[in-house]
Amino acid sequence: MRVGLLFEYGTLNGGEFSILAVIPRLQRRGVFLSAACPEDTPLAHELKKLGVETGDPIAELAGDDQFADRLHSWADNKDLQLIHANSLAMGRKLGRVCDRLTIPTSCHLRDIIKLSRSAIDDLNRHSGRVAVSQAVREFHLRQGLSESETMTIFNGVNLERFSPGSVSRDLREELSLPPETRFVTNVGQICLRKGQDDFAQAVALLAKDFPDVQFLLVGERHSQKAESVRFDKQIDEIIRSAGIAGRFHRLGFRRDLTDIFRQTDVLLHTARQEPLGRVLLEAAATETAIVATDVGGTAEILEDGVSAILVPSKSPEQAAQAVRRLLQDDKLRTGFRRNARLAIETRFDVNRSADALEPFWREVISRGVETRGADSPRSPH
């Protein structure tokens, strides 16, 4: 089976990390993968490390005619049987031109956002769609997405990499903090949807009662829009107003998330919308105690009162109260950590994702060949 992966950007966020995690498993199953993404970017470098061929950034082409022509050439040159868009935005763009191609197309739905009727029509043109959670699938079905050929496949985690264990880099040494320091951490792209301003307000409420706790903000802002820049500055303003700037550490984008999760006492995830938070999957696999907002697909990963504490979004007071409860109760925190790991082992192993995605693609290819007729130049093998 030969599949082309279509990406819009070269940055590394949850959707990119999710497909990167499953690629080695697919390759071991005999799946050849080629990628069209912006060159000389973090994503392109990671794909090449995995042995995935990368080509020119087809997604940057604006006109549908030129876009379709380049897709057709790419498919012919690589002898592709399927083109799969890794995001909703690329899914829509690919859907607009899929009828001009000689091979079927599919896409990932990784967002919970309102869509226009034309956007839904574009997505419905694909031969198959993958939703990363039931919440994502049901949200888009309510908007008019076709129920047939829309399948839920959870993102998966490498359980060997993300696991409890020793650390290779001590955050306390890195930040010149005493050995008894505890950490409350937020991880994610800095943007309005992730609600880091609520994280800042919550830790401001906690700081006075827990002088041994430091607060970590892991992630970076990609958007240069004015509202995004203001949002980012607002986080610092909240922290300065609370007088805890010396205890609030912006770590930026980090590759050593396993080490960070292993040293985090409580992960506070304040997202206002979350299709299926990769941060939550990885933290739970690493046996990190979690407080998270009950939005999107989060409740499909974590069970309130069993493997985490789930709180309403935009409620920093309730988030602070939940973190306080975990910081004060070692036994409760330990129980949540173990149950969270068990949940990941049971449902979110990356091998399960590969086991579902490969046959889904094969079915899409078979269905596409049937739809396009017996004279289609490719068939699944």
C-alpha positions as CSV (number, residue, x, y, z in Angstrom):
1,M,0.0,0.0,0.0
2,R,1.4,3.4,-1.0
3,V,0.0,6.5,0.7
4,G,0.8,10.2,0.3
5,L,0.5,12.4,3.4
6,L,-0.5,16.0,2.8
7,F,0.4,18.6,5.3
8,E,-0.3,22.3,5.4
9,Y,2.4,23.6,7.8
10,G,5.8,22.4,8.9
11,T,5.3,23.0,12.6
12,L,5.0,20.3,15.2
13,N,1.8,20.2,17.2
14,G,-0.6,17.4,18.3
15,G,-1.8,16.4,14.9
16,E,1.8,16.1,13.5
17,F,3.1,14.3,16.6
18,S,0.1,11.9,16.3
19,I,0.9,10.9,12.7
20,L,4.6,10.7,13.4
21,A,3.9,8.3,16.3
22,V,2.0,5.8,14.1
23,I,4.3,6.0,11.0
24,P,6.9,3.4,12.2
25,R,4.1,0.9,12.9
26,L,2.6,1.4,9.5
27,Q,6.0,1.0,7.8
28,R,6.5,-2.3,9.6
29,R,3.2,-3.4,8.1
30,G,4.5,-2.7,4.6
31,V,2.9,0.7,4.1
32,F,5.0,3.1,1.9
33,L,4.6,6.7,2.8
34,S,5.5,9.9,1.0
35,A,4.8,13.3,2.3
36,A,4.1,16.7,0.8
37,C,5.0,19.4,3.4
38,P,7.1,22.6,3.6
39,E,10.8,21.7,3.3
40,D,13.4,22.6,5.9
41,T,10.9,22.6,8.7
42,P,10.7,20.7,12.0
43,L,8.0,18.4,10.5
44,A,10.1,17.7,7.4
45,H,13.1,16.8,9.5
46,E,11.1,14.4,11.7
47,L,9.6,12.7,8.6
48,K,13.0,12.2,7.1
49,K,14.3,10.7,10.3
50,L,11.5,8.1,9.9
51,G,12.5,7.4,6.3
52,V,9.5,9.2,4.8
53,E,10.2,10.9,1.5
54,T,9.2,14.5,1.5
55,G,8.4,16.6,-1.5
56,D,7.6,20.2,-2.3
57,P,4.9,22.1,-0.3
58,I,2.0,21.4,-2.6
59,A,-0.4,22.8,0.1
60,E,1.0,26.3,-0.5
61,L,-0.5,26.4,-4.0
62,A,-3.5,28.7,-4.0
63,G,-5.4,27.9,-7.2
64,D,-7.4,24.7,-7.4
65,D,-6.2,23.9,-10.9
66,Q,-2.5,24.1,-10.1
67,F,-3.1,22.3,-6.8
68,A,-4.9,19.4,-8.6
69,D,-2.2,19.2,-11.3
70,R,0.6,19.0,-8.8
71,L,-1.3,16.4,-6.7
72,H,-1.8,14.3,-9.9
73,S,1.9,14.5,-10.7
74,W,2.9,13.6,-7.2
75,A,0.6,10.6,-7.2
76,D,2.0,9.4,-10.5
77,N,5.6,10.0,-9.6
78,K,5.3,8.0,-6.4
79,D,2.8,5.5,-7.7
80,L,0.4,6.4,-4.9
81,Q,-2.8,4.6,-4.2
82,L,-4.3,7.2,-1.8
83,I,-3.7,10.8,-0.7
84,H,-4.5,11.5,3.0
85,A,-4.8,15.0,4.4
86,N,-3.6,15.2,8.0
87,S,-5.8,18.0,9.1
88,L,-9.3,19.3,8.6
89,A,-8.1,22.4,6.7
90,M,-6.1,20.3,4.3
91,G,-9.0,17.9,4.1
92,R,-11.2,20.6,2.9
93,K,-8.7,21.8,0.3
94,L,-8.0,18.3,-0.9
95,G,-11.7,17.5,-1.0
96,R,-12.4,20.4,-3.4
97,V,-10.2,18.8,-6.1
98,C,-10.4,15.1,-5.3
99,D,-12.8,14.4,-8.2
100,R,-10.0,15.5,-10.5
101,L,-7.7,12.8,-9.3
102,T,-7.4,9.2,-10.4
103,I,-6.9,7.8,-6.9
104,P,-9.1,8.1,-3.8
105,T,-8.5,10.6,-0.9
106,S,-9.2,10.7,2.8
107,C,-8.5,13.1,5.6
108,H,-8.1,13.4,9.4
109,L,-10.6,15.5,11.4
110,R,-8.6,16.8,14.4
111,D,-10.6,19.9,15.3
112,I,-14.0,20.8,16.8
113,I,-14.9,24.0,15.0
114,K,-18.0,25.3,13.3
115,L,-17.9,24.8,9.5
116,S,-19.8,26.4,6.6
117,R,-22.0,24.3,4.4
118,S,-19.4,24.5,1.6
119,A,-16.7,23.2,4.0
120,I,-18.8,20.2,5.0
121,D,-19.5,19.5,1.3
122,D,-15.7,19.5,0.6
123,L,-15.1,17.0,3.4
124,N,-18.0,14.8,2.2
125,R,-16.3,14.4,-1.2
126,H,-13.6,12.2,0.3
127,S,-13.8,8.4,0.2
128,G,-13.1,8.3,3.9
129,R,-12.6,10.4,7.0
130,V,-11.0,9.7,10.3
131,A,-12.2,11.5,13.5
132,V,-9.8,11.4,16.4
133,S,-12.6,11.0,19.0
134,Q,-16.3,10.3,19.2
135,A,-16.7,14.0,20.3
136,V,-15.1,15.1,17.0
137,R,-17.2,12.7,14.9
138,E,-20.5,13.6,16.5
139,F,-19.8,17.3,16.4
140,H,-19.3,17.2,12.6
141,L,-22.1,14.8,12.0
142,R,-24.4,17.4,13.6
143,Q,-23.1,19.9,11.1
144,G,-24.0,17.6,8.1
145,L,-20.9,15.5,7.7
146,S,-21.8,12.1,6.1
147,E,-22.0,9.3,8.7
148,S,-20.9,6.7,6.3
149,E,-17.1,6.4,5.7
150,T,-16.5,8.6,8.8
151,M,-14.6,6.4,11.4
152,T,-13.3,7.2,14.8
153,I,-9.7,6.1,15.3
154,F,-8.1,7.3,18.6
155,N,-4.6,8.8,18.4
156,G,-2.0,6.5,20.0
157,V,0.9,6.8,22.4
158,N,4.3,5.0,22.3
159,L,3.9,3.3,25.7
160,E,7.6,2.5,25.9
161,R,8.7,6.1,25.4
162,F,6.0,7.7,27.6
163,S,6.1,5.7,30.8
164,P,7.0,6.3,34.4
165,G,10.7,6.1,35.3
166,S,13.9,8.0,36.0
167,V,14.8,11.3,34.4
168,S,17.8,12.2,32.4
169,R,17.5,16.0,33.0
170,D,16.6,17.4,36.4
171,L,14.4,20.5,36.1
172,R,15.3,21.6,39.6
173,E,19.0,21.8,38.6
174,E,18.1,23.4,35.3
175,L,16.1,26.1,37.1
176,S,18.4,26.4,40.1
177,L,15.6,25.3,42.5
178,P,15.9,23.3,45.8
179,P,15.4,19.5,45.6
180,E,12.1,19.7,47.5
181,T,10.5,21.8,44.8
182,R,7.2,20.6,43.3
183,F,5.8,21.5,39.9
184,V,2.4,22.3,38.5
185,T,2.7,22.3,34.7
186,N,0.8,23.3,31.6
187,V,1.8,22.0,28.2
188,G,0.5,23.1,24.8
189,Q,0.7,25.6,22.0
190,I,0.1,29.0,23.5
191,C,-3.2,30.1,22.0
192,L,-6.7,31.1,23.1
193,R,-8.1,27.6,22.5
194,K,-5.6,26.2,25.1
195,G,-6.7,28.7,27.7
196,Q,-3.3,29.4,29.3
197,D,-4.7,32.6,30.8
198,D,-6.9,30.4,33.0
199,F,-3.8,28.4,34.0
200,A,-2.1,31.7,35.1
201,Q,-5.2,32.7,37.1
202,A,-5.4,29.3,38.7
203,V,-1.8,29.2,39.8
204,A,-2.0,32.7,41.1
205,L,-4.7,31.4,43.5
206,L,-2.5,28.5,44.5
207,A,0.8,30.2,45.0
208,K,0.3,31.6,48.5
209,D,-0.7,28.2,50.0
210,F,2.1,26.2,48.4
211,P,5.4,28.1,48.7
212,D,7.3,24.9,47.6
213,V,5.5,24.8,44.3
214,Q,6.8,26.3,41.0
215,F,4.7,26.7,37.9
216,L,5.8,25.6,34.4
217,L,4.4,26.8,31.1
218,V,5.7,24.6,28.3
219,G,4.9,25.5,24.7
220,E,5.2,28.4,22.2
221,R,2.9,30.7,20.3
222,H,2.9,30.3,16.5
223,S,0.2,32.8,15.5
224,Q,1.3,36.4,14.9
225,K,-2.3,37.7,14.9
226,A,-2.8,40.7,17.2
227,E,-5.3,38.9,19.4
228,S,-2.9,36.0,19.9
229,V,0.0,38.3,20.8
230,R,-2.3,40.1,23.3
231,F,-3.4,36.8,24.8
232,D,0.3,35.8,25.3
233,K,1.1,39.0,27.0
234,Q,-2.0,38.7,29.2
235,I,-0.6,35.5,30.7
236,D,2.5,37.4,31.9
237,E,0.4,40.3,33.2
238,I,-1.7,38.0,35.4
239,I,1.5,36.4,36.8
240,R,3.1,39.9,37.5
241,S,-0.1,41.1,39.1
242,A,-0.1,38.1,41.4
243,G,3.6,38.8,42.4
244,I,4.8,35.3,41.4
245,A,6.9,36.1,38.3
246,G,9.9,34.5,40.1
247,R,8.0,31.2,40.4
248,F,6.6,31.1,36.9
249,H,8.8,29.6,34.2
250,R,8.2,29.7,30.5
251,L,10.1,26.7,29.1
252,G,9.1,27.2,25.4
253,F,9.0,24.3,23.0
254,R,10.6,21.2,24.6
255,R,11.6,17.8,23.2
256,D,12.0,16.3,26.6
257,L,8.3,16.0,27.6
258,T,8.8,12.6,29.1
259,D,11.2,14.1,31.6
260,I,8.9,17.0,32.3
261,F,5.9,14.8,32.9
262,R,7.9,12.5,35.2
263,Q,8.8,15.5,37.3
264,T,5.4,17.2,37.3
265,D,3.3,16.8,40.4
266,V,0.1,18.0,38.7
267,L,-0.6,18.7,35.1
268,L,-3.2,21.4,34.8
269,H,-4.7,21.4,31.3
270,T,-7.0,24.4,30.8
271,A,-8.1,24.0,27.2
272,R,-11.4,25.5,26.1
273,Q,-11.8,23.0,23.4
274,E,-9.9,19.7,23.0
275,P,-10.6,17.1,20.3
276,L,-8.4,14.5,21.9
277,G,-5.5,16.1,23.8
278,R,-2.2,14.5,22.9
279,V,-0.7,16.2,26.0
280,L,-3.2,14.3,28.1
281,L,-2.5,11.0,26.4
282,E,1.3,11.4,27.0
283,A,1.0,12.7,30.5
284,A,-1.4,9.9,31.5
285,A,0.9,7.3,30.0
286,T,3.8,8.8,32.1
287,E,1.6,8.4,35.2
288,T,1.3,12.2,35.8
289,A,-1.6,13.3,38.0
290,I,-4.0,15.4,35.9
291,V,-6.6,18.2,36.3
292,A,-8.2,18.9,33.0
293,T,-11.2,20.8,31.6
294,D,-14.1,18.6,30.6
295,V,-14.3,19.6,27.0
296,G,-14.3,17.7,23.6
297,G,-12.8,14.3,23.8
298,T,-11.1,14.6,27.2
299,A,-13.7,12.4,28.9
300,E,-13.0,9.7,26.4
301,I,-9.4,9.6,27.8
302,L,-9.9,10.3,31.5
303,E,-12.7,9.5,33.9
304,D,-13.5,12.1,36.5
305,G,-12.8,10.9,40.0
306,V,-11.0,7.8,38.8
307,S,-8.0,8.8,36.6
308,A,-8.2,12.6,36.9
309,I,-10.2,15.5,38.1
310,L,-12.2,17.1,35.3
311,V,-13.5,20.7,35.8
312,P,-15.5,23.1,33.7
313,S,-13.7,25.2,31.2
314,K,-13.1,28.9,31.9
315,S,-13.2,28.2,35.6
316,P,-9.8,28.9,37.1
317,E,-11.2,28.8,40.7
318,Q,-12.4,25.3,40.3
319,A,-9.2,24.3,38.6
320,A,-7.2,25.7,41.5
321,Q,-9.3,23.9,44.0
322,A,-8.8,20.6,42.1
323,V,-5.0,21.1,42.0
324,R,-5.0,22.0,45.7
325,R,-6.8,18.7,46.5
326,L,-4.2,16.6,44.6
327,L,-1.2,18.5,46.1
328,Q,-2.6,17.8,49.5
329,D,-3.4,14.1,49.0
330,D,-0.6,11.9,48.0
331,K,-2.7,8.7,48.1
332,L,-5.4,10.2,45.8
333,R,-2.7,11.5,43.4
334,T,-1.1,8.1,43.2
335,G,-4.4,6.3,42.5
336,F,-5.2,8.7,39.7
337,R,-1.8,8.3,38.2
338,R,-2.0,4.5,38.0
339,N,-5.6,4.5,36.7
340,A,-4.6,7.0,34.0
341,R,-1.7,4.8,32.8
342,L,-4.1,1.8,32.7
343,A,-6.6,3.7,30.6
344,I,-3.9,4.6,28.1
345,E,-2.6,1.0,28.0
346,T,-6.2,-0.3,27.4
347,R,-7.3,2.1,24.6
348,F,-4.6,4.4,23.4
349,D,-1.5,2.3,22.5
350,V,-0.1,3.5,19.2
351,N,-0.2,0.0,17.9
352,R,-4.0,0.0,18.2
353,S,-4.0,3.2,16.1
354,A,-1.9,1.5,13.4
355,D,-4.1,-1.6,13.6
356,A,-7.1,0.6,12.8
357,L,-5.7,3.1,10.4
358,E,-4.1,0.5,8.0
359,P,-7.3,-1.4,7.2
360,F,-9.2,1.8,7.0
361,W,-6.9,3.1,4.3
362,R,-7.1,-0.3,2.5
363,E,-10.9,-0.1,2.5
364,V,-10.8,3.5,1.2
365,I,-8.5,2.4,-1.6
366,S,-10.8,-0.6,-2.5
367,R,-13.8,1.6,-2.4
368,G,-12.1,4.3,-4.5
369,V,-11.2,1.7,-7.2
370,E,-14.8,0.5,-7.3
371,T,-16.1,4.0,-7.5
372,R,-13.7,5.1,-10.3
373,G,-14.2,1.9,-12.3
374,A,-12.1,-1.0,-13.4
375,D,-9.9,1.2,-15.5
376,S,-8.4,2.9,-12.5
377,P,-4.6,2.7,-12.8
378,R,-4.1,1.4,-9.2
379,S,-5.5,-1.2,-7.0
380,P,-4.6,-2.2,-3.4
381,H,-1.8,-4.7,-2.9
